Amino acid sequence: MATDSELYDLDAEVTEGWSPIHAWRALGQLRAKAAVLPLLHKMSEEKEFEGWCDWMSTDLPAVFGLVGAPAIPVLAEFLRDRT
């Protein structure tokens, strides 16, 4: 749900259109290290999903903070990758 492209295309007036945001937050609360890399990739694809940049740039750092120390190596590797 957090990375489902179809949900990103829904209008904000549709309830389901808000589900990615709630999914990000839940994954952070669950300290889901496995979600960090897919969320980073989704954030890097944001140009395809107009209007999501503000939400992602605000929420995802907080989500990664909730995941905690296990997220650090994943974040560092993502930042080192120049491809």
QUIQUICOR-V595179 format. One line per field, one symbol per residue. psi: psi as a letter, one per 20 degrees, with the letter a starting at -180 (. if undefined). Layout:
psi: ???
This chain:
psi: hhjohhhhiqqiipghiihhghgggghghilnhiigghhggghijhhimpiigggghgghhhghhhhbhhhghggggghhoj.
